[in-house]
Amino acid sequence: MLLQKKFHLKIWPCLGICYVFFSVFVVDLREVVFVIQSQRNSFHVQQAEKLRKDLLLQAQALQESPPVILLLHTLTDNEGDWSILPLLPYLSSQFGKNSSWIMFLEEDTRVKLHKLHEVLKKFDRRKEWFLGKPLHDEESTIIHHYAFSENPAAFEYPDFSAGWALSISLVNRLERQEPLKSDFTIDLKHEVALYIWEDGKGPRLTGIPELCTFPEHKPRAQYCATTVSSHSPVCGQPVKSDNIFVAVKTCKKFHSDRVPVVKKTWAKRASLLEYYSDYADPSIPTIDLGVPNTERGHCGKTFAILRRFLSSHVPKTDWLLIVDDDTLISLPRLQALLSCYDSSEPVCLGERYGYGLGQGGYSYITGGGGMVFSREAVVQLLASGCKCYSNDAPDDMVLGMCLNALRVPVTHSPLFHQARPEDYAKEFLAHQTPISFHKHWNIDPIAVFNKWLLNDKHTEGLQKSTKEEL
């Protein structure tokens, strides 16, 4: 068999009596637990099931007993399981004695089991190991709370798309470790690495060259144990632009600087778009929803938009996109992505953050990167009686609380970004076709849009390759 146990013989120098030590570095597949970081939305369940089936078929071809393969969203009723750390006690109790590795995979990670075996056999599973493809910041960034500001590149964290692994001895210790001090989950991969490192008490990430984010068909991928399936999912014909209603939140003081950027960049691709402000300006035009402007939160304005979306004042569409006036977004890429989702389901899509996930908190779509709702999601939200506790409450967090109460899943896409391109690791963005970025601070927003979001050739190429595969 390809995946058999091998023993490395160590004989230490001795006088009189010699001691022989056997170190077992290699495990068979039954000792590797694969955790697919799946989500509850039906499209993502299908993607996770495809990956699970592929892993089982590879194990069968290798004439090995099948490994344990878990879909994260099915493990417990805890909404915060996606943030991994609340899941560690479960993984330790279920697999802490009879397993050697926990291997985490995203839904679009592709694995070559025989090559992954070659990677894992290099490491003594009895020690604490944290394996992955390393990313690092080139400058301190708000999404990482400006950590390591003196030398941001000094701290490495894993690119989840390439897969990442924890030895079971590390999992067993982490299960007893104090929880993270921060209430917010913003960039999970960075926060997991910080938690494991524990201010130098725990292991740093060990970079593994065979864990890759090349597309699986590229020549360089032949040396990889993991690859990615595609830069962006495309599931058929893009959603038509006149089936997406776009709501831009603005206010009078930004009419002259932010709104012109919207108009010069992405707004021209929208069929149905309205600007909502605290002042009706016919030259734009903006619509005054009767909600005074607030310096923070904007909950009152957002809920007024939700009510207007279901009213007869706007054309009926299946999808609603709510953005800030300093959001930069590619509507054609969003249209392609939405081809993967069923608008008859309650879909809430964007970049997912979390609040208090270790203590029964909730997930939410962070507003700056854009919040996408199916009509059914808006219907259920408003029918539930969900409302703002004040006009300046954080709209995205209030919506997250309401969705959590409704048991409607918040669906994450890493293609939406709450911050600027500069705030993300270059290698992380290199294998993406991003949909959005946020903030004009210290950048030329038009230049950023032209560089990162204007070109639709990649999206068109994905549609073509997907049709060929089908």
C-alpha positions as a printed NumPy array, in Angstrom:
array([[  0.   ,   0.   ,   0.   ],
       [  1.089,   3.565,  -0.6  ],
       [  0.16 ,   4.882,   2.814],
       [  1.748,   2.463,   5.222],
       [  3.39 ,   3.089,   8.585],
       [  7.134,   3.6  ,   8.507],
       [  9.457,   3.559,  11.491],
       [ 12.515,   5.767,  11.752],
       [ 15.195,   4.029,  13.83 ],
       [ 17.279,   6.212,  16.112],
       [ 20.289,   4.757,  17.992],
       [ 21.847,   7.151,  20.462],
       [ 25.555,   6.915,  21.411],
       [ 25.95 ,   4.929,  24.623],
       [ 28.301,   3.216,  26.992],
       [ 27.447,  -0.287,  28.135],
       [ 23.699,  -0.247,  27.5  ],
       [ 22.239,   1.12 ,  24.267],
       [ 18.697,   2.48 ,  23.966],
       [ 16.862,   2.223,  20.674],
       [ 14.083,   4.741,  20.007],
       [ 11.429,   4.321,  17.345],
       [  9.743,   7.514,  16.153],
       [  6.527,   6.979,  14.259],
       [  6.171,   9.956,  11.937],
       [  3.699,   8.551,   9.44 ],
       [  0.03 ,   7.906,   9.945],
       [ -2.455,   6.167,   7.742],
       [ -5.528,   7.973,   6.508],
       [ -7.688,   6.801,   9.387],
       [ -5.601,   8.979,  11.685],
       [ -6.142,  12.164,   9.664],
       [ -9.397,  14.014,  10.346],
       [-10.421,  16.305,   7.498],
       [-12.612,  19.257,   8.467],
       [-14.205,  20.963,   5.48 ],
       [-15.005,  24.548,   6.454],
       [-18.514,  24.289,   5.035],
       [-21.492,  26.631,   5.317],
       [-25.227,  26.058,   5.67 ],
       [-26.282,  27.675,   2.41 ],
       [-27.35 ,  25.025,  -0.129],
       [-24.709,  25.977,  -2.724],
       [-21.937,  25.669,  -0.173],
       [-23.265,  22.34 ,   1.101],
       [-23.059,  21.018,  -2.484],
       [-19.487,  22.275,  -2.822],
       [-18.453,  20.637,   0.435],
       [-20.103,  17.354,  -0.528],
       [-18.197,  17.336,  -3.831],
       [-14.926,  17.724,  -1.973],
       [-15.856,  14.999,   0.507],
       [-16.723,  12.603,  -2.318],
       [-13.434,  13.353,  -4.088],
       [-11.426,  12.587,  -0.937],
       [-13.241,   9.284,  -0.451],
       [-12.669,   8.268,  -4.072],
       [ -8.951,   9.01 ,  -3.753],
       [ -8.737,   6.92 ,  -0.577],
       [-10.469,   4.06 ,  -2.361],
       [ -8.046,   4.29 ,  -5.283],
       [ -5.149,   4.101,  -2.827],
       [ -6.734,   0.987,  -1.285],
       [ -6.847,   2.699,   2.071],
       [ -9.554,   2.776,   4.7  ],
       [-11.499,   6.025,   4.327],
       [-10.471,   8.946,   6.518],
       [-12.847,  10.804,   8.792],
       [-14.298,  13.735,   6.829],
       [-16.375,  16.294,   8.718],
       [-18.545,  19.099,   7.339],
       [-18.071,  21.91 ,   9.799],
       [-21.602,  23.281,   9.601],
       [-23.072,  19.924,  10.722],
       [-20.963,  19.321,  13.836],
       [-22.794,  21.262,  16.543],
       [-25.565,  23.82 ,  16.907],
       [-23.059,  26.539,  17.782],
       [-23.223,  29.402,  15.271],
       [-19.616,  30.254,  16.083],
       [-18.106,  26.96 ,  14.91 ],
       [-16.883,  28.609,  11.713],
       [-14.424,  30.586,  13.847],
       [-12.717,  27.251,  14.675],
       [-11.69 ,  28.045,  18.252],
       [-15.096,  27.173,  19.802],
       [-14.843,  23.856,  17.927],
       [-11.548,  22.755,  19.498],
       [-13.087,  21.079,  22.592],
       [-15.284,  18.952,  20.317],
       [-12.346,  17.941,  18.108],
       [-10.204,  17.103,  21.133],
       [-12.877,  15.011,  22.85 ],
       [-13.846,  13.103,  19.705],
       [-10.437,  12.587,  18.092],
       [ -7.809,  13.49 ,  20.688],
       [ -6.84 ,   9.893,  21.49 ],
       [ -7.052,   8.004,  18.198],
       [ -6.075,  10.597,  15.579],
       [ -2.839,  12.319,  14.66 ],
       [ -3.759,  15.333,  12.532],
       [ -6.687,  17.687,  11.993],
       [ -6.541,  18.964,   8.402],
       [ -8.774,  21.951,   7.62 ],
       [ -9.912,  22.543,   4.035],
       [-11.974,  25.231,   2.395],
       [-14.702,  24.136,  -0.011],
       [-12.625,  25.045,  -3.065],
       [ -9.407,  23.43 ,  -1.792],
       [ -8.352,  20.436,  -3.862],
       [ -6.226,  17.713,  -2.279],
       [ -3.866,  15.074,  -3.671],
       [ -3.925,  12.539,  -0.851],
       [ -0.714,  10.744,  -1.76 ],
       [  1.214,  14.028,  -1.827],
       [ -0.358,  15.188,   1.413],
       [  0.87 ,  11.942,   2.986],
       [  4.386,  12.803,   1.851],
       [  4.065,  16.119,   3.657],
       [  2.676,  14.79 ,   6.937],
       [  5.217,  11.983,   7.239],
       [  7.965,  14.57 ,   7.709],
       [  6.575,  15.671,  11.062],
       [  6.446,  13.956,  14.437],
       [  2.766,  14.043,  15.212],
       [  3.463,  13.782,  18.946],
       [  4.825,  17.322,  18.891],
       [  2.882,  20.546,  18.452],
       [  2.722,  21.476,  14.779],
       [  0.84 ,  24.229,  12.972],
       [  1.24 ,  23.767,   9.199],
       [  0.093,  25.932,   6.293],
       [  0.953,  28.239,   3.43 ],
       [  2.282,  31.411,   5.065],
       [  0.943,  34.893,   4.486],
       [  2.29 ,  38.084,   6.04 ],
       [  1.39 ,  41.754,   6.102],
       [  3.649,  44.25 ,   4.384],
       [  2.291,  47.095,   6.487],
       [  0.275,  47.211,   9.675],
       [ -3.418,  47.024,   8.914],
       [ -6.696,  47.861,  10.572],
       [ -8.13 ,  44.395,   9.928],
       [ -5.383,  42.99 ,  12.175],
       [ -5.714,  45.78 ,  14.758],
       [ -2.335,  47.131,  13.62 ],
       [ -0.573,  44.15 ,  15.185],
       [  3.22 ,  43.932,  14.811],
       [  3.269,  47.554,  13.615],
       [  7.061,  47.786,  13.928],
       [  7.61 ,  44.768,  11.661],
       [  4.349,  43.426,  10.166],
       [  6.158,  40.835,   8.035],
       [  7.53 ,  39.131,  11.156],
       [  4.266,  37.3  ,  11.875],
       [  2.97 ,  34.658,   9.482],
       [ -0.52 ,  33.237,   9.289],
       [ -2.042,  30.582,   7.01 ],
       [ -3.842,  31.043,   3.723],
       [ -6.89 ,  28.882,   4.421],
       [ -7.427,  28.254,   0.697],
       [ -4.314,  26.04 ,   0.664],
       [ -5.496,  23.976,   3.627],
       [ -3.874,  24.004,   7.06 ],
       [ -3.173,  21.371,   9.684],
       [ -2.829,  21.006,  13.445],
       [ -1.181,  18.051,  15.129],
       [ -3.502,  16.418,  17.62 ],
       [ -1.151,  17.175,  20.508],
       [ -1.568,  20.876,  19.713],
       [ -5.346,  20.551,  19.472],
       [ -5.456,  18.827,  22.849],
       [ -3.501,  21.641,  24.487],
       [ -5.437,  24.44 ,  22.782],
       [ -8.668,  22.943,  24.076],
       [ -7.52 ,  23.935,  27.579],
       [ -6.214,  27.382,  26.611],
       [ -7.95 ,  30.599,  27.65 ],
       [-10.251,  32.009,  24.931],
       [ -9.297,  34.996,  22.804],
       [ -9.661,  38.333,  24.578],
       [-11.221,  40.129,  21.588],
       [-15.009,  40.031,  21.175],
       [-14.769,  40.451,  17.399],
       [-13.816,  37.908,  14.754],
       [-12.605,  39.871,  11.729],
       [ -9.839,  38.033,   9.867],
       [-10.091,  34.471,  11.135],
       [ -6.849,  33.136,   9.695],
       [ -4.809,  35.837,  11.433],
       [ -6.68 ,  35.453,  14.711],
       [ -6.25 ,  31.664,  14.736],
       [ -2.5  ,  32.101,  14.232],
       [ -2.318,  34.638,  17.063],
       [ -4.234,  32.307,  19.369],
       [ -1.941,  29.382,  18.615],
       [  1.214,  31.486,  18.967],
       [ -0.045,  32.861,  22.328],
       [  2.529,  35.646,  22.625],
       [  5.394,  33.254,  21.957],
       [  4.277,  30.432,  24.244],
       [  2.946,  28.323,  21.373],
       [  4.259,  27.326,  17.952],
       [  4.499,  29.653,  15.002],
       [  3.18 ,  28.616,  11.622],
       [  5.473,  26.211,   9.768],
       [  5.353,  27.05 ,   6.061],
       [  4.739,  24.082,   3.75 ],
       [  5.672,  24.66 ,   0.068],
       [  3.437,  21.776,  -1.042],
       [  0.331,  23.552,   0.287],
       [ -0.467,  25.762,  -2.698],
       [ -3.026,  28.163,  -4.074],
       [ -2.212,  27.645,  -7.749],
       [ -5.209,  26.721,  -9.909],
       [ -5.22 ,  22.919, -10.129],
       [ -4.666,  22.883, -13.913],
       [ -1.467,  24.961, -13.838],
       [  1.855,  23.142, -14.521],
       [  3.325,  24.332, -11.216],
       [  0.496,  22.571,  -9.378],
       [  1.943,  19.132, -10.169],
       [  4.285,  19.486,  -7.182],
       [  1.505,  20.528,  -4.803],
       [ -0.436,  18.526,  -2.224],
       [ -3.221,  21.113,  -2.347],
       [ -4.452,  23.544,  -4.989],
       [ -7.561,  25.659,  -5.533],
       [-10.372,  24.788,  -7.91 ],
       [-10.938,  28.282,  -9.327],
       [-10.55 ,  31.955,  -8.541],
       [-14.29 ,  32.543,  -8.314],
       [-17.318,  30.259,  -8.571],
       [-19.526,  30.538, -11.633],
       [-22.563,  28.279, -11.848],
       [-24.277,  29.293, -15.059],
       [-25.508,  32.457, -16.699],
       [-24.855,  35.556, -14.592],
       [-27.838,  37.139, -12.881],
       [-29.12 ,  39.94 , -15.082],
       [-28.281,  43.45 , -13.952],
       [-31.963,  44.427, -13.928],
       [-32.581,  41.704, -11.326],
       [-30.344,  43.408,  -8.758],
       [-31.531,  46.56 ,  -7.029],
       [-28.583,  48.636,  -5.799],
       [-28.899,  50.971,  -2.801],
       [-26.073,  53.414,  -2.073],
       [-26.015,  54.962,   1.403],
       [-24.678,  58.51 ,   1.43 ],
       [-25.184,  61.866,   3.127],
       [-25.029,  65.526,   2.113],
       [-21.406,  66.091,   3.124],
       [-20.225,  63.342,   0.743],
       [-22.363,  64.309,  -2.272],
       [-19.512,  66.24 ,  -3.878],
       [-16.594,  63.844,  -3.343],
       [-17.726,  60.236,  -2.856],
       [-20.793,  60.107,  -5.116],
       [-18.835,  61.26 ,  -8.203],
       [-16.417,  58.366,  -7.649],
       [-19.332,  55.926,  -7.616],
       [-20.637,  57.395, -10.863],
       [-17.223,  57.37 , -12.577],
       [-16.504,  53.758, -11.676],
       [-19.002,  51.004, -11.006],
       [-22.443,  52.664, -11.031],
       [-22.579,  52.78 , -14.841],
       [-22.954,  48.967, -14.827],
       [-26.087,  49.096, -12.646],
       [-29.532,  48.958, -14.231],
       [-31.413,  49.848, -11.049],
       [-29.67 ,  52.117,  -8.545],
       [-30.762,  54.733,  -6.032],
       [-28.763,  57.003,  -3.732],
       [-30.196,  57.415,  -0.221],
       [-29.25 ,  60.475,   1.768],
       [-30.364,  62.871,   4.484],
       [-30.866,  65.496,   1.781],
       [-32.747,  65.307,  -1.507],
       [-30.398,  66.554,  -4.22 ],
       [-32.064,  66.407,  -7.66 ],
       [-28.73 ,  66.822,  -9.469],
       [-27.556,  63.342,  -8.387],
       [-30.435,  62.486,  -7.652],
       [-30.632,  61.423,  -3.998],
       [-33.658,  60.307,  -2.056],
       [-34.297,  61.528,   1.474],
       [-35.755,  58.603,   3.421],
       [-36.672,  60.819,   6.344],
       [-33.901,  59.421,   8.504],
       [-31.423,  62.   ,   9.839],
       [-27.758,  61.359,   9.145],
       [-25.73 ,  59.766,  11.908],
       [-21.97 ,  59.751,  12.354],
       [-22.001,  55.997,  12.911],
       [-24.283,  53.008,  12.596],
       [-26.864,  54.01 ,   9.945],
       [-29.313,  51.353,  11.133],
       [-32.368,  53.564,  10.61 ],
       [-31.352,  54.299,   7.018],
       [-30.661,  50.642,   6.209],
       [-34.007,  49.445,   7.531],
       [-35.761,  52.195,   5.559],
       [-33.994,  50.811,   2.46 ],
       [-35.201,  47.286,   3.276],
       [-38.793,  48.513,   3.561],
       [-38.525,  50.486,   0.318],
       [-37.141,  47.399,  -1.479],
       [-40.375,  45.512,  -0.717],
       [-42.618,  48.47 ,  -1.587],
       [-44.163,  49.461,  -4.896],
       [-41.814,  52.461,  -5.153],
       [-39.054,  50.412,  -6.809],
       [-39.089,  47.662,  -9.47 ],
       [-39.403,  44.138,  -8.099],
       [-36.102,  42.245,  -8.21 ],
       [-34.773,  39.034,  -6.678],
       [-31.666,  40.639,  -5.204],
       [-30.806,  43.713,  -3.145],
       [-27.273,  45.105,  -2.812],
       [-26.625,  47.714,  -0.1  ],
       [-23.289,  49.54 ,  -0.207],
       [-21.64 ,  52.613,   1.297],
       [-20.721,  55.592,  -0.849],
       [-17.039,  54.655,  -0.442],
       [-17.507,  51.029,  -1.476],
       [-15.817,  49.998,  -4.74 ],
       [-17.478,  46.997,  -6.366],
       [-17.586,  45.012,  -9.604],
       [-21.212,  44.415, -10.525],
       [-20.415,  41.978, -13.386],
       [-18.441,  39.787, -10.974],
       [-21.278,  39.956,  -8.454],
       [-23.744,  38.957, -11.168],
       [-21.563,  35.926, -11.975],
       [-21.266,  34.94 ,  -8.311],
       [-25.016,  35.193,  -7.725],
       [-25.56 ,  32.549, -10.41 ],
       [-24.579,  30.065,  -7.674],
       [-27.32 ,  31.098,  -5.262],
       [-31.053,  30.394,  -5.151],
       [-32.965,  33.633,  -4.649],
       [-35.985,  31.704,  -3.33 ],
       [-33.906,  30.913,  -0.246],
       [-33.111,  33.52 ,   2.429],
       [-29.582,  34.456,   1.303],
       [-27.425,  37.048,   3.104],
       [-24.04 ,  37.246,   1.423],
       [-20.823,  39.222,   1.885],
       [-17.751,  39.284,   4.111],
       [-18.635,  37.6  ,   7.391],
       [-17.518,  38.931,  10.752],
       [-18.424,  37.623,  14.182],
       [-19.233,  39.059,  17.582],
       [-18.915,  37.101,  20.819],
       [-18.772,  33.785,  18.971],
       [-17.102,  32.031,  21.895],
       [-19.968,  33.031,  24.191],
       [-23.053,  32.346,  22.06 ],
       [-22.788,  35.464,  19.902],
       [-23.676,  35.934,  16.255],
       [-22.275,  36.389,  12.75 ],
       [-22.937,  39.354,  10.504],
       [-22.114,  40.675,   7.039],
       [-19.856,  43.678,   7.439],
       [-21.445,  46.572,   5.608],
       [-18.493,  48.296,   3.945],
       [-17.751,  45.449,   1.539],
       [-21.384,  45.316,   0.434],
       [-24.356,  43.372,   1.8  ],
       [-26.35 ,  41.188,  -0.608],
       [-29.851,  39.986,   0.276],
       [-32.295,  37.781,  -1.59 ],
       [-35.856,  39.06 ,  -1.596],
       [-36.848,  36.148,   0.617],
       [-34.268,  37.178,   3.219],
       [-35.647,  40.727,   3.333],
       [-39.209,  39.401,   3.627],
       [-38.276,  37.209,   6.583],
       [-36.259,  39.957,   8.278],
       [-39.072,  42.507,   8.187],
       [-41.799,  39.975,   8.993],
       [-39.892,  38.981,  12.142],
       [-40.351,  42.428,  13.677],
       [-36.616,  42.986,  13.674],
       [-35.826,  46.687,  14.065],
       [-33.157,  49.135,  15.151],
       [-32.842,  50.056,  18.8  ],
       [-31.637,  53.475,  17.561],
       [-31.017,  55.167,  14.218],
       [-27.265,  55.165,  14.838],
       [-27.042,  51.505,  15.862],
       [-24.585,  49.465,  13.738],
       [-26.829,  48.27 ,  10.929],
       [-24.762,  45.23 ,   9.966],
       [-24.585,  43.965,  13.55 ],
       [-28.303,  44.499,  14.209],
       [-29.072,  42.561,  11.027],
       [-26.722,  39.816,  12.238],
       [-28.582,  39.534,  15.53 ],
       [-31.908,  39.332,  13.706],
       [-30.667,  36.704,  11.248],
       [-29.268,  34.659,  14.121],
       [-32.651,  34.74 ,  15.87 ],
       [-34.314,  33.605,  12.621],
       [-31.708,  30.843,  12.136],
       [-31.006,  32.288,   8.697],
       [-27.356,  31.629,   7.809],
       [-24.933,  34.443,   7.133],
       [-23.004,  33.316,   4.059],
       [-19.37 ,  34.284,   3.678],
       [-17.529,  35.067,   0.469],
       [-13.847,  36.046,   0.717],
       [-14.282,  38.042,  -2.502],
       [-15.917,  40.896,  -0.568],
       [-13.514,  43.116,   1.363],
       [-14.234,  45.553,   4.165],
       [-10.89 ,  47.321,   3.681],
       [ -8.541,  48.532,   0.927],
       [ -6.314,  46.239,  -1.185],
       [ -3.293,  47.501,   0.786],
       [ -4.791,  46.002,   3.943],
       [ -4.569,  42.406,   2.669],
       [ -1.586,  40.162,   2.025],
       [ -0.521,  40.266,  -1.624],
       [ -0.459,  36.472,  -1.941],
       [ -3.984,  36.267,  -0.536],
       [ -5.336,  38.587,  -3.232],
       [ -3.204,  36.939,  -5.943],
       [ -5.515,  33.924,  -6.246],
       [ -8.756,  35.923,  -6.02 ],
       [-10.994,  37.732,  -8.443],
       [-12.22 ,  40.274,  -5.89 ],
       [-15.731,  41.658,  -5.952],
       [-15.364,  44.641,  -3.639],
       [-13.116,  46.848,  -1.532],
       [-13.95 ,  49.651,   0.874],
       [-12.597,  53.04 ,   1.982],
       [-10.979,  55.925,   0.079],
       [ -8.453,  56.666,   2.829],
       [ -4.964,  57.418,   1.489],
       [ -5.708,  55.949,  -1.943],
       [ -6.893,  57.07 ,  -5.368],
       [-10.232,  55.187,  -5.46 ],
       [-10.595,  55.436,  -9.24 ],
       [ -7.108,  53.979,  -9.748],
       [ -7.89 ,  51.184,  -7.269],
       [-11.11 ,  50.379,  -9.111],
       [ -9.358,  50.324, -12.478],
       [ -6.6  ,  48.055, -11.205],
       [ -8.623,  45.561,  -9.18 ],
       [-12.255,  45.624, -10.296],
       [-12.621,  46.966, -13.841],
       [-11.396,  44.069, -15.978],
       [-14.136,  41.488, -16.584],
       [-12.107,  39.223, -18.89 ],
       [-11.329,  36.864, -16.029],
       [-15.021,  36.471, -15.228],
       [-15.806,  35.786, -18.877],
       [-13.03 ,  33.192, -18.994],
       [-14.414,  31.451, -15.939],
       [-17.85 ,  31.238, -17.537],
       [-16.306,  29.697, -20.659],
       [-14.23 ,  27.127, -18.74 ],
       [-17.194,  26.189, -16.567],
       [-19.349,  25.527, -19.632],
       [-16.574,  23.376, -21.124],
       [-16.377,  21.283, -17.942],
       [-20.137,  20.776, -17.98 ]])
